[in-house]
Amino acid sequence: MNRQEKIHWADVIAAEVRQDIPHRIATGITPSGPIHIGNMREVLTGDIVYKAMQEKGLEVELMYNADEFDPLRKVYPFLPEEYSKYIGMPICDIPCPCGKHKSYAEHFLEPFLNSLEELDVKPKVLRSSELYRSGMFTEEIKTALENAPRIKKILESVSGRQLPENWVPFYPICSSCGTISNAELLEHDPEKHLVRYRCGCGHEGVCDYSKGEGKLVWRVDWPMRWKALGVTIEPFGKDHAAAGGSYDTGKKIVEEIFGGSAPFPVPYEWISLKGKGAMASSTGVAITIDSMLEIVPPDVLRCLIVKTKPEKAITFDPGMGLLSLIDEYSKIAEKGEGREYEFSKISSVATDIPFRHLVTVVQTARNENDIFDILERSGYNVTNRDAVIRRVHRAEKWVEKYASDMVKFTVAKELPPECAELSDGQKKAISNLVGKYSALNTWNAGDLHNVVYEAADEAGIDSKELFTAIYISILGKQRGPRAGWFLEALGRDFVIERLKETVE
């Protein structure tokens, strides 16, 4: 059975949801900091399910809700201390850190939405502040306030937590201090949609929730949106899926308070950064999606999510693990074994040049013209120069940011002094290699690599000793990149001349 015939996890979900109704898949996040690859799992999971359902012929819409009506919780490590004065205020109303966006929220949201476009994820984008301030949730807020005791009872019975006696499901925005306040509600006028409150700052005021002058608490806001927006499917983190968690409480609240139904759940595990743990902007353990797209094609990031069931954890390694992921993706793309939803509509693999080869080329070439000469000499199609340059820049960024020392190298301009320590057997093998390389009709990686074994065998030494001698003669160290691609990139004249110098 080939890959296309196997049942993918997204196909299972597409088969399990109701087949007789139109669907709305909801994804979203609070853009309180750089939106990273860990966050990407939610929206890409939603998009993969969306495309699988489309493939099945179901009527479905994908939504992305930016929860930018949430408050700033604290001064995160990436913020100046002056932002302490904005703690508690909606992030949609806080100034942009760089001064180039209309708000703090948009500062982080804009690059993320641009990245989604590159990933071929095209949801209907909603912003919580606009929904609240347009009055869309007015009746639901009224219902929640009028049923506060019932909601409190549900939350306590399902979650097992004890809430304060005066608990209410609504936080007004204080007209004095500007914070979304867990204020004391003094009076509710359901006809005029007004709430009189006393904020923790001491101010007493009135807010009009039909104008978005407050918001529901999270555990009530979420099920309220299921009903108001007609959500039928939603991916969400494993924390919400825990027994007594916000999905369990939300299911009871949407049914008993708002008269709706909970969406089909698609819980997912976290993406962790290798050696550092779960990604989180607040702790600085994160790699943003836009910065990762500077290095890898969008299809490779889709592959990271597509190949793993949502309930399985992913450990992301931006170093050598990323090279393996790119290789894995290339094999899938080359064989045509992927499903349509595994790829973006944007051509991200513009050439057939292996990424590992490019990593070698960009460290070998002196300039852009050298890069194209090397690639043409290797037989690659470089007519689409813009596409090649994009991949070259990605390889350069990867070397700069994530390559280990064992991958980085610099070609020695002169014969390294370490060559004096080579054994007689190594020198004899290099002499054999010079003769064999000089006799080659073509200068390609496969032949260059294989001939090393012949030259070493004829000299009576282990091939590892000859590979070490090659790296010492060219780099001045005992290890280096894959020999075939490396020598191919350096070119016939340079390699033969340097090897001759080594034994003379």
CORQUI-V616573 format. One record per residue. N is the residue number from 1. PHI is phi in degrees with one decimal (* if undefined). OMEGA is omega in radians with two decimals (NA if undefined). NEAR is the number of other ideal C-beta (glycine too) atoms within 12 Angstrom. Layout:
((N | PHI | OMEGA | NEAR) (N | PHI | OMEGA | NEAR))
This chain:
((1 | * | 3.12 | 7) (2 | -84.9 | -3.02 | 11) (3 | -60.2 | -3.10 | 18) (4 | -64.8 | -3.12 | 17) (5 | -86.8 | -3.14 | 10) (6 | -72.7 | 3.11 | 15) (7 | -83.5 | -3.13 | 17) (8 | -85.9 | -3.12 | 30) (9 | -59.7 | 3.12 | 28) (10 | -69.2 | 3.09 | 40) (11 | -67.5 | 3.10 | 28) (12 | -62.5 | 3.12 | 21) (13 | -63.5 | 3.14 | 38) (14 | -60.4 | 3.12 | 31) (15 | -83.2 | -3.06 | 20) (16 | -85.5 | -3.13 | 21) (17 | -72.5 | 3.10 | 30) (18 | -58.8 | -3.08 | 19) (19 | -96.3 | -2.98 | 17) (20 | -108.4 | -3.13 | 9) (21 | -134.7 | 3.00 | 18) (22 | -71.9 | -3.05 | 17) (23 | -116.8 | 3.00 | 32) (24 | -130.1 | 3.11 | 34) (25 | -96.4 | -3.12 | 47) (26 | -108.0 | 2.98 | 44) (27 | -132.0 | 3.11 | 41) (28 | 169.5 | 3.12 | 38) (29 | -163.3 | 3.04 | 38) (30 | -88.0 | -3.11 | 32) (31 | -81.1 | -3.10 | 40) (32 | -88.0 | 3.12 | 40) (33 | -164.3 | 3.12 | 37) (34 | -54.1 | -3.10 | 36) (35 | -87.1 | -2.92 | 41) (36 | -106.9 | -3.08 | 41) (37 | -62.5 | 3.08 | 45) (38 | -61.2 | 3.08 | 39) (39 | -65.7 | -3.08 | 43) (40 | -60.0 | -3.06 | 43) (41 | -60.2 | -3.11 | 42) (42 | -64.9 | -3.05 | 44) (43 | -70.8 | 3.10 | 45) (44 | -71.8 | 3.05 | 45) (45 | -60.7 | 3.09 | 43) (46 | -60.1 | -3.11 | 48) (47 | -67.6 | 3.13 | 42) (48 | -65.4 | 3.07 | 48) (49 | -64.3 | 3.12 | 47) (50 | -56.8 | -3.11 | 41) (51 | -71.4 | 3.09 | 36) (52 | -66.3 | 3.12 | 35) (53 | -70.0 | 3.06 | 36) (54 | -61.0 | 3.14 | 24) (55 | -59.7 | -3.13 | 21) (56 | -83.5 | 3.11 | 25) (57 | 89.7 | 3.13 | 11) (58 | -83.5 | 3.07 | 28) (59 | -83.3 | -3.02 | 18) (60 | -151.8 | 3.10 | 34) (61 | -128.7 | 3.12 | 28) (62 | -108.1 | 3.13 | 38) (63 | -118.9 | 2.99 | 37) (64 | -127.5 | -3.12 | 41) (65 | -105.9 | 3.07 | 39) (66 | -85.7 | -3.12 | 38) (67 | -81.8 | -3.08 | 36) (68 | -90.4 | 3.02 | 42) (69 | -95.6 | 3.11 | 40) (70 | -75.7 | -3.13 | 36) (71 | -81.0 | 2.96 | 35) (72 | -72.4 | -3.03 | 35) (73 | -80.4 | -3.09 | 23) (74 | -164.5 | 3.04 | 19) (75 | -85.1 | -3.10 | 22) (76 | -71.8 | -3.09 | 26) (77 | -56.1 | -3.09 | 17) (78 | -89.5 | -3.10 | 24) (79 | -109.8 | 3.02 | 30) (80 | -71.2 | -3.07 | 14) (81 | -60.7 | -3.11 | 13) (82 | -61.8 | 3.13 | 12) (83 | -74.7 | 3.09 | 26) (84 | -61.4 | -3.14 | 16) (85 | -72.4 | -3.13 | 17) (86 | -100.4 | -3.13 | 32) (87 | -57.7 | -3.13 | 25) (88 | 94.1 | 3.14 | 29) (89 | -88.2 | 3.10 | 30) (90 | -59.5 | -3.08 | 40) (91 | -68.3 | 3.06 | 41) (92 | -74.5 | -3.10 | 39) (93 | -109.3 | -3.11 | 27) (94 | -96.0 | -3.13 | 37) (95 | -60.6 | 3.12 | 24) (96 | -66.6 | 3.13 | 23) (97 | -60.7 | -3.11 | 26) (98 | -101.3 | 3.11 | 17) (99 | 79.8 | -3.08 | 11) (100 | -105.0 | -3.12 | 13) (101 | -122.5 | -3.05 | 22) (102 | -73.9 | 3.13 | 20) (103 | -160.1 | 3.03 | 30) (104 | -56.2 | -3.10 | 37) (105 | -61.7 | -3.10 | 38) (106 | -67.8 | 3.10 | 30) (107 | -57.7 | -3.14 | 30) (108 | -93.0 | -3.07 | 40) (109 | -75.7 | -3.06 | 39) (110 | -59.1 | 3.12 | 27) (111 | -63.6 | 3.11 | 27) (112 | -67.3 | 3.14 | 42) (113 | -64.6 | 3.06 | 31) (114 | -64.2 | 3.11 | 20) (115 | -66.9 | 3.10 | 36) (116 | -60.2 | 3.11 | 37) (117 | -60.3 | 3.14 | 24) (118 | -68.1 | 3.12 | 30) (119 | -81.6 | -3.10 | 42) (120 | 62.2 | 3.01 | 30) (121 | -108.4 | -3.01 | 38) (122 | -128.0 | -3.12 | 23) (123 | -81.8 | 2.92 | 30) (124 | -78.6 | -3.05 | 24) (125 | -90.6 | 3.10 | 29) (126 | -115.5 | 3.06 | 31) (127 | -123.6 | -3.06 | 32) (128 | -56.6 | -3.11 | 41) (129 | -61.2 | -3.14 | 38) (130 | -68.3 | 3.14 | 21) (131 | -66.2 | 3.12 | 31) (132 | -64.8 | -3.03 | 40) (133 | -76.3 | 3.06 | 25) (134 | -81.6 | -3.11 | 17) (135 | 86.4 | -3.08 | 20) (136 | -61.9 | -3.07 | 24) (137 | -102.1 | -3.04 | 36) (138 | -55.6 | -3.08 | 29) (139 | -67.2 | 3.13 | 20) (140 | -67.4 | 3.10 | 38) (141 | -64.5 | 3.10 | 43) (142 | -58.0 | 3.13 | 29) (143 | -61.3 | -3.14 | 32) (144 | -64.0 | 3.14 | 44) (145 | -65.8 | -3.13 | 37) (146 | -71.6 | -3.12 | 23) (147 | -113.8 | -3.10 | 28) (148 | -53.7 | 3.13 | 30) (149 | -61.7 | 3.13 | 19) (150 | -66.6 | 3.13 | 22) (151 | -64.0 | 3.12 | 37) (152 | -58.9 | -3.13 | 29) (153 | -64.7 | 3.11 | 22) (154 | -62.4 | -3.11 | 34) (155 | -60.5 | -3.11 | 36) (156 | -69.9 | -3.09 | 21) (157 | -72.6 | -3.09 | 19) (158 | -83.2 | -3.07 | 27) (159 | -87.1 | -3.10 | 25) (160 | 80.3 | 3.12 | 15) (161 | -93.2 | 3.07 | 18) (162 | -100.2 | -3.14 | 12) (163 | -95.7 | 3.11 | 25) (164 | -58.3 | -3.11 | 13) (165 | -58.1 | -3.08 | 11) (166 | -95.9 | -3.11 | 16) (167 | -59.4 | 3.05 | 25) (168 | -134.6 | -3.06 | 33) (169 | -87.2 | -3.01 | 43) (170 | -131.8 | 3.06 | 41) (171 | -111.5 | 3.06 | 38) (172 | -77.4 | 2.98 | 47) (173 | -93.3 | -3.07 | 39) (174 | -65.6 | -3.12 | 31) (175 | -73.5 | 3.13 | 23) (176 | -99.1 | -3.08 | 20) (177 | -95.0 | 3.06 | 23) (178 | 78.9 | -3.11 | 26) (179 | -92.5 | 2.98 | 32) (180 | -77.6 | -2.87 | 40) (181 | -105.5 | 2.96 | 36) (182 | -77.2 | -2.98 | 28) (183 | -86.3 | 3.02 | 35) (184 | -80.1 | 3.11 | 26) (185 | -87.4 | -3.05 | 30) (186 | -94.6 | -3.07 | 19) (187 | -162.2 | 3.10 | 19) (188 | -127.6 | 3.06 | 29) (189 | -108.1 | -3.06 | 19) (190 | -66.8 | -3.13 | 19) (191 | -70.8 | -3.12 | 10) (192 | -98.8 | 3.13 | 17) (193 | 60.7 | -3.12 | 28) (194 | -112.4 | 3.07 | 27) (195 | -129.0 | 3.02 | 42) (196 | -95.7 | -3.00 | 24) (197 | -140.7 | 2.97 | 38) (198 | -125.5 | -3.08 | 23) (199 | -77.9 | 3.08 | 30) (200 | -63.0 | 3.12 | 19) (201 | -77.8 | 3.14 | 21) (202 | 101.0 | -3.10 | 14) (203 | -77.9 | 2.97 | 22) (204 | -106.1 | -3.12 | 22) (205 | -153.5 | 3.13 | 28) (206 | -128.0 | 3.07 | 28) (207 | -119.8 | 3.13 | 39) (208 | -106.3 | -3.07 | 26) (209 | -74.5 | 3.05 | 38) (210 | -72.4 | 3.13 | 25) (211 | -107.9 | 3.11 | 25) (212 | 74.0 | -3.14 | 32) (213 | -91.9 | 3.13 | 34) (214 | 167.8 | -3.13 | 45) (215 | -147.6 | 3.09 | 40) (216 | -73.7 | 3.07 | 43) (217 | -66.3 | -2.98 | 34) (218 | -51.0 | -3.03 | 30) (219 | -67.9 | 3.07 | 34) (220 | -104.8 | 3.12 | 40) (221 | -59.2 | -3.07 | 39) (222 | -62.7 | 3.12 | 39) (223 | -66.2 | 3.09 | 43) (224 | -60.9 | -3.13 | 39) (225 | -69.6 | 3.06 | 39) (226 | -55.1 | -3.11 | 37) (227 | -73.8 | -3.04 | 34) (228 | -65.1 | -3.09 | 34) (229 | -99.6 | 3.11 | 33) (230 | 68.9 | -3.11 | 24) (231 | -73.6 | 3.13 | 38) (232 | -115.8 | -3.14 | 36) (233 | -142.0 | 3.09 | 40) (234 | -151.8 | 2.95 | 46) (235 | -81.1 | 3.10 | 42) (236 | -157.4 | -3.07 | 38) (237 | -64.6 | -3.05 | 32) (238 | -61.7 | -3.14 | 25) (239 | -64.3 | 3.11 | 18) (240 | -71.8 | -3.08 | 29) (241 | -88.1 | -3.12 | 25) (242 | -63.7 | 3.12 | 18) (243 | -56.0 | -3.11 | 15) (244 | 78.9 | -3.14 | 22) (245 | -78.8 | -3.01 | 26) (246 | -68.1 | 3.06 | 35) (247 | -71.0 | 3.13 | 33) (248 | -62.7 | 3.13 | 29) (249 | -68.8 | 3.13 | 38) (250 | -62.7 | 3.14 | 41) (251 | -61.0 | 3.12 | 30) (252 | -69.5 | -3.10 | 29) (253 | -67.5 | -3.10 | 43) (254 | -66.1 | -3.12 | 37) (255 | -77.0 | -2.99 | 20) (256 | -89.0 | -3.10 | 25) (257 | -105.3 | -3.04 | 35) (258 | -102.0 | 3.10 | 38) (259 | 68.3 | 3.13 | 17) (260 | -120.7 | -3.13 | 26) (261 | -129.9 | 3.08 | 24) (262 | -72.1 | 3.12 | 30) (263 | -72.9 | 3.03 | 37) (264 | -61.3 | -3.04 | 32) (265 | -84.2 | 3.02 | 34) (266 | -128.4 | -3.13 | 42) (267 | -70.6 | -3.13 | 29) (268 | -131.0 | 3.11 | 36) (269 | -87.0 | -3.11 | 26) (270 | -77.4 | 2.90 | 31) (271 | -101.1 | 3.13 | 39) (272 | -104.5 | 3.06 | 26) (273 | -91.7 | -3.03 | 29) (274 | -52.1 | 3.09 | 25) (275 | 81.0 | -3.07 | 12) (276 | -128.4 | 3.10 | 21) (277 | 99.7 | -3.08 | 18) (278 | -59.7 | 3.14 | 27) (279 | -73.0 | 3.09 | 34) (280 | -159.7 | 3.14 | 28) (281 | -59.9 | -3.05 | 30) (282 | -65.4 | -3.14 | 22) (283 | -103.3 | -3.11 | 19) (284 | 83.0 | 3.10 | 19) (285 | -90.3 | -3.05 | 24) (286 | -165.2 | 2.97 | 34) (287 | -126.1 | -3.09 | 37) (288 | -70.1 | -3.12 | 31) (289 | -64.8 | -3.10 | 43) (290 | -64.5 | 3.11 | 30) (291 | -70.7 | 3.12 | 26) (292 | -71.1 | 3.13 | 41) (293 | -71.0 | 3.00 | 33) (294 | -72.6 | -3.03 | 27) (295 | -111.5 | -3.07 | 37) (296 | -120.6 | 3.06 | 45) (297 | -63.4 | -3.12 | 39) (298 | -58.0 | -3.14 | 39) (299 | -63.0 | 3.13 | 35) (300 | -69.4 | 3.09 | 42) (301 | -67.9 | 3.05 | 46) (302 | -61.2 | -3.14 | 46) (303 | -59.2 | 3.13 | 37) (304 | -56.7 | -3.10 | 38) (305 | -84.7 | -3.05 | 42) (306 | -61.5 | -2.98 | 39) (307 | -77.2 | -3.08 | 30) (308 | -119.3 | 3.08 | 27) (309 | -58.3 | -3.08 | 23) (310 | -53.6 | -3.07 | 34) (311 | -79.0 | 3.12 | 21) (312 | -99.7 | 3.13 | 20) (313 | -70.4 | 3.09 | 21) (314 | -121.5 | 3.00 | 32) (315 | -106.9 | -3.06 | 25) (316 | -96.3 | 3.12 | 38) (317 | -113.6 | -3.10 | 23) (318 | -75.1 | 3.12 | 38) (319 | -89.0 | -3.10 | 27) (320 | -64.9 | 3.10 | 21) (321 | -60.6 | 3.12 | 24) (322 | -67.9 | 3.08 | 39) (323 | -60.7 | 3.12 | 33) (324 | -65.7 | 3.11 | 23) (325 | -63.5 | 3.12 | 37) (326 | -63.9 | 3.10 | 37) (327 | -62.2 | -3.14 | 22) (328 | -61.4 | 3.13 | 26) (329 | -62.1 | -3.09 | 34) (330 | -58.9 | 3.13 | 30) (331 | -66.3 | 3.12 | 20) (332 | -62.9 | -3.10 | 26) (333 | -66.9 | -3.11 | 28) (334 | -63.5 | -3.10 | 14) (335 | -84.6 | -3.11 | 13) (336 | 65.8 | -3.05 | 14) (337 | -94.9 | -3.11 | 24) (338 | -85.7 | 3.02 | 31) (339 | -81.7 | -3.09 | 30) (340 | -57.8 | -3.08 | 24) (341 | -76.7 | 3.08 | 35) (342 | -83.3 | -3.08 | 38) (343 | -119.9 | 3.05 | 29) (344 | -89.8 | 3.09 | 33) (345 | -77.5 | -3.14 | 19) (346 | -87.2 | -3.11 | 23) (347 | -72.2 | -3.10 | 19) (348 | -94.6 | 3.11 | 30) (349 | -101.4 | -2.99 | 32) (350 | -77.9 | -3.14 | 26) (351 | -138.9 | 3.14 | 33) (352 | -99.3 | -3.09 | 21) (353 | -77.2 | 3.12 | 37) (354 | -60.1 | -3.10 | 30) (355 | -62.5 | 3.12 | 38) (356 | -60.4 | 3.11 | 31) (357 | -67.0 | 3.12 | 38) (358 | -63.3 | 3.10 | 43) (359 | -59.1 | 3.08 | 40) (360 | -71.1 | -3.07 | 40) (361 | -62.0 | -3.06 | 43) (362 | -67.1 | 3.10 | 38) (363 | -91.9 | -3.13 | 33) (364 | -97.6 | -3.06 | 35) (365 | -71.1 | 3.12 | 27) (366 | -88.1 | -3.10 | 19) (367 | -158.2 | -3.08 | 13) (368 | -63.3 | 3.14 | 19) (369 | -62.6 | 3.08 | 15) (370 | -58.7 | -3.13 | 22) (371 | -59.1 | -3.12 | 32) (372 | -67.8 | 3.10 | 26) (373 | -62.2 | -3.13 | 21) (374 | -63.0 | -3.09 | 37) (375 | -67.3 | 3.10 | 38) (376 | -65.3 | 3.13 | 23) (377 | -62.7 | 3.14 | 29) (378 | -83.9 | 3.07 | 35) (379 | 89.5 | -3.14 | 18) (380 | -86.5 | 3.11 | 30) (381 | -80.6 | -3.10 | 16) (382 | -118.8 | -3.12 | 28) (383 | -65.8 | 3.08 | 13) (384 | -87.6 | -3.01 | 19) (385 | -62.5 | -3.12 | 19) (386 | -62.1 | -3.14 | 14) (387 | -65.3 | 3.13 | 24) (388 | -64.2 | -3.12 | 29) (389 | -62.3 | 3.11 | 23) (390 | -60.5 | -3.14 | 28) (391 | -70.5 | 3.10 | 40) (392 | -62.1 | 3.14 | 37) (393 | -63.2 | 3.10 | 23) (394 | -64.4 | 3.13 | 36) (395 | -64.6 | 3.12 | 40) (396 | -62.9 | 3.12 | 26) (397 | -64.4 | -3.13 | 25) (398 | -63.1 | 3.12 | 37) (399 | -60.2 | -3.10 | 31) (400 | -66.0 | -2.97 | 19) (401 | -97.7 | -2.92 | 20) (402 | -127.5 | -3.10 | 30) (403 | -68.0 | 3.08 | 28) (404 | -77.6 | -3.13 | 21) (405 | -61.1 | -3.12 | 14) (406 | -70.9 | 3.13 | 15) (407 | -96.0 | -3.12 | 26) (408 | -76.4 | 3.11 | 24) (409 | -155.3 | 3.03 | 29) (410 | -136.1 | 3.14 | 17) (411 | -70.5 | 3.14 | 31) (412 | -66.9 | -3.12 | 23) (413 | -72.2 | 3.11 | 12) (414 | -127.2 | -3.13 | 15) (415 | -59.1 | -3.10 | 23) (416 | -64.7 | 3.13 | 25) (417 | -62.5 | 3.13 | 14) (418 | -61.4 | -3.13 | 21) (419 | -62.8 | -3.13 | 31) (420 | -65.1 | -3.10 | 16) (421 | -91.9 | -3.14 | 17) (422 | -67.1 | 3.14 | 31) (423 | -76.6 | 3.10 | 21) (424 | -60.9 | 3.13 | 16) (425 | -64.3 | 3.11 | 25) (426 | -65.2 | 3.14 | 37) (427 | -66.5 | 3.10 | 30) (428 | -64.2 | 3.14 | 25) (429 | -65.4 | 3.11 | 38) (430 | -65.6 | 3.08 | 42) (431 | -60.9 | 3.09 | 28) (432 | -60.0 | -3.09 | 30) (433 | -65.1 | 3.11 | 43) (434 | -57.9 | 3.14 | 31) (435 | -63.1 | -3.10 | 21) (436 | -70.0 | 3.12 | 30) (437 | -65.8 | -3.14 | 38) (438 | -65.7 | -3.10 | 20) (439 | -87.6 | -3.11 | 17) (440 | -68.6 | 3.08 | 24) (441 | -78.8 | 3.13 | 10) (442 | -124.5 | -3.11 | 16) (443 | -109.7 | -3.10 | 30) (444 | -126.2 | -3.00 | 23) (445 | -56.2 | -3.10 | 31) (446 | -59.7 | -3.13 | 19) (447 | -65.6 | -3.12 | 24) (448 | -61.1 | 3.14 | 35) (449 | -71.7 | -3.06 | 29) (450 | -66.0 | -3.11 | 21) (451 | -64.3 | 3.12 | 36) (452 | -58.0 | -3.12 | 39) (453 | -64.6 | 3.14 | 25) (454 | -65.2 | -3.10 | 22) (455 | -64.8 | 3.14 | 38) (456 | -68.0 | -3.12 | 31) (457 | -63.1 | 3.14 | 21) (458 | -67.1 | 3.13 | 21) (459 | -88.9 | 3.10 | 30) (460 | 76.5 | 3.09 | 17) (461 | -123.5 | 3.09 | 27) (462 | -70.4 | -3.12 | 19) (463 | -59.2 | 3.12 | 27) (464 | -60.1 | 3.13 | 19) (465 | -65.0 | 3.14 | 28) (466 | -73.1 | 3.08 | 40) (467 | -59.1 | 3.11 | 34) (468 | -60.7 | -3.14 | 31) (469 | -63.6 | 3.11 | 45) (470 | -62.3 | -3.12 | 45) (471 | -64.5 | 3.12 | 36) (472 | -63.0 | -3.08 | 31) (473 | -69.5 | -3.07 | 44) (474 | -104.6 | -3.06 | 42) (475 | -110.4 | -3.07 | 33) (476 | 80.3 | 3.07 | 27) (477 | -140.7 | -2.94 | 24) (478 | -82.8 | -3.14 | 24) (479 | -131.3 | 3.12 | 23) (480 | -167.1 | -3.13 | 34) (481 | -70.0 | 3.13 | 40) (482 | -51.9 | -2.95 | 27) (483 | -58.7 | -3.08 | 37) (484 | -59.7 | 3.14 | 30) (485 | -62.3 | -3.11 | 33) (486 | -61.6 | -3.12 | 35) (487 | -68.4 | 3.09 | 45) (488 | -61.3 | -3.13 | 36) (489 | -65.8 | -3.12 | 44) (490 | -69.3 | 3.10 | 41) (491 | 93.3 | -3.06 | 28) (492 | -56.7 | -3.02 | 25) (493 | -60.7 | -3.10 | 15) (494 | -65.1 | -3.06 | 28) (495 | -61.6 | -3.11 | 34) (496 | -63.5 | 3.14 | 28) (497 | -63.2 | -3.13 | 21) (498 | -66.2 | 3.13 | 34) (499 | -65.9 | 3.07 | 40) (500 | -63.2 | 3.11 | 22) (501 | -58.8 | -3.06 | 23) (502 | -63.9 | -3.06 | 35) (503 | -104.4 | -3.14 | 30) (504 | -84.0 | NA | 14))
